[in-house]
Amino acid sequence: MNYFFDQHFHVMNIEHPNLLSFFASLDTGIPDLITSGALSPNYILTGKNLKGSLMLNRITNTLTTFEQPIGETLAVMEDDLEGKFTSHEEEAPKPDQPYIREGKMHMRSQSYDKLAMCPQLMDFSSNEISREGLYYPSKKTSRILKYAEDTLAGFDLYRKDHPEGLFEFFPFIGITPPTHSIEFIEELLETYVTKTHSRQGQFKEGKQKFYGVKFYPPLGYNPWPSDQKERDKVTLIYDFCTKYDVPIMTHCDDQGFRGISPKEAWKYTSPATYKPVLEAYPTLRIDFAHYGWQYNPLHKKPLTILTAAAAKVPDSPWFFELVELMHLYPNVYADFSFSGTNSDFYILLDNYIKTLDEMKAETVLSRSLFGSDFNVNLLKVESYTSYYRMFELSPFADENIHRFVQTNPMAYMGIVE
């Protein structure tokens, strides 16, 4: 199948996130929020976003996707690529023609039969929240089962309403090990994750339609915990993914939803934290989302920032940790999701690749994946289409664009007919 992959996006409704867990993570209140970097320039709040009613429109646009069933949101995404909506932002990137036209997906010089859509489910389950001064303690919650069922129902609704649609689905199931027993994790894997790479798996009866596992360290996932009980949980997952060649995606920028303190979240999210994992499981397939981008200036040394700015290359330490892992292990990948809301990201990445020797440049080019981070990206771009247009306008050659959307994700996912 001639696929165009969106390797990383989210569809959910207001029932699925755990806002209690997020607010409980702000142990020191507003100072903690500021220190975390959530208000850092170029993350959500930018000079452009703060103009007039633009930020309000962006927030409203984003919330709209939380106010409807998942299947309807998927239909909206496809309708957007078909050019069914009108842009209201004069400066929003706009394609010359809709990306989906004449029954195919088009990008640069290539056309594609189908879009391989890889929704990333986040496991918002949490342990009991109880602290001094809390009037109504929050009970332990397990949210991933309903989220998984709602997602599968969303696929069915999409197919019913769009029988000729181009979307095919290869979802990833979220797991936050500290919030579950090892028995629950084992049952979750056995119930929902397919053990084959067959494309036809998404059409068969039953629940085994998830093609990968999604980790989100800021929710409390430690890739290599010292506690043996917690270590057993994560090694169970790594063993399963190694045995059945199941891909893993892990969040890898210093922002996003949190269920723990910023310092813990940063420690768990750093690519370097995965070194003992990859030493023990060197063939594990891992996509580090967002290309290790860091927005918080506390993570960067002033001299590094100045040097990177002069060379017009990335200045995030995690970016370089991630690239190092690419060179050491055969199945380490990175995706463009959300980072691509800033067109400079593509320029900096392209400039960096040009500084490498031929072999190292080829490694990076062959491990990079296109992803949108819809619907979170709507806080930074007007639409799903706008994000695609920014990618289309990137400095990469047509052949590399094709690699990012098809060749590389096919290698990462290993999907067969």
RANOR-V952615 format. One record per backbone hydrogen bond with DSSP energy under -0.5 kcal/mol. NH is the residue of the N-H (numbers start at 1). CO is the residue of the C=O. If there is no record, write none. Layout:
BEGIN
[[NH,CO] [NH,CO]]
END
This chain:
BEGIN
[[3,1] [4,114] [5,405] [6,116] [7,5] [7,370] [9,118] [10,374] [14,66] [16,13] [17,13] [19,17] [22,18] [23,19] [24,20] [25,21] [25,22] [26,23] [27,25] [29,26] [31,28] [32,29] [33,29] [34,30] [35,31] [36,32] [37,33] [37,34] [38,33] [40,37] [42,45] [43,40] [46,44] [50,46] [51,48] [54,51] [55,49] [57,53] [58,54] [59,55] [60,56] [61,57] [62,58] [63,59] [64,60] [65,61] [65,62] [66,63] [67,63] [67,64] [72,69] [73,69] [74,70] [75,71] [76,72] [77,73] [78,74] [79,75] [80,76] [81,77] [82,78] [83,80] [84,79] [90,88] [92,89] [99,81] [100,81] [101,99] [101,104] [104,101] [105,112] [106,99] [107,110] [110,107] [112,105] [113,2] [114,2] [115,166] [116,4] [116,114] [117,115] [117,168] [118,6] [118,116] [119,117] [120,9] [121,119] [121,172] [124,122] [126,141] [129,138] [130,128] [134,131] [135,133] [137,135] [138,129] [141,126] [143,141] [147,143] [148,144] [149,145] [150,146] [151,147] [152,148] [153,149] [154,150] [155,151] [156,152] [157,153] [158,154] [159,155] [160,156] [161,157] [162,158] [165,162] [168,115] [170,117] [171,209] [172,119] [173,212] [175,214] [177,175] [179,176] [180,177] [185,181] [186,182] [187,183] [188,184] [189,185] [190,186] [191,187] [192,188] [193,189] [194,192] [194,210] [199,416] [201,198] [202,199] [203,200] [204,200] [204,201] [209,192] [209,207] [210,192] [211,171] [211,209] [212,171] [213,247] [214,173] [215,213] [215,249] [219,216] [220,217] [221,216] [222,220] [223,221] [225,222] [231,227] [232,228] [233,229] [234,230] [235,231] [236,232] [237,233] [238,234] [239,235] [240,236] [241,237] [242,238] [243,239] [244,240] [245,242] [246,241] [247,211] [248,285] [249,213] [250,287] [251,215] [254,293] [259,218] [260,218] [265,261] [266,262] [267,263] [268,264] [269,265] [270,266] [273,270] [274,271] [275,272] [278,274] [279,275] [280,276] [281,277] [284,281] [286,284] [286,331] [287,248] [288,286] [288,333] [289,250] [289,287] [291,288] [292,252] [292,289] [293,290] [297,295] [299,296] [300,297] [305,301] [306,302] [307,303] [308,304] [309,305] [310,306] [311,307] [312,308] [313,308] [317,315] [319,292] [319,316] [320,316] [321,317] [322,318] [323,319] [324,320] [325,321] [326,322] [327,323] [328,324] [329,325] [332,329] [333,286] [333,331] [334,367] [335,288] [336,369] [338,372] [339,337] [340,336] [341,338] [342,339] [343,341] [345,342] [346,342] [347,343] [348,344] [349,345] [350,346] [351,347] [352,348] [353,349] [354,350] [355,351] [355,352] [356,353] [361,357] [362,358] [363,359] [364,360] [365,361] [366,362] [367,363] [367,364] [368,365] [369,334] [370,404] [372,8] [373,8] [376,373] [377,373] [378,375] [379,376] [380,377] [381,377] [387,383] [388,384] [389,385] [390,386] [391,387] [392,388] [393,389] [394,391] [400,397] [401,397] [402,398] [403,399] [404,400] [405,401] [406,402] [407,402] [408,403] [409,403] [410,406] [411,407] [412,408] [413,409] [414,410] [416,197]]
END
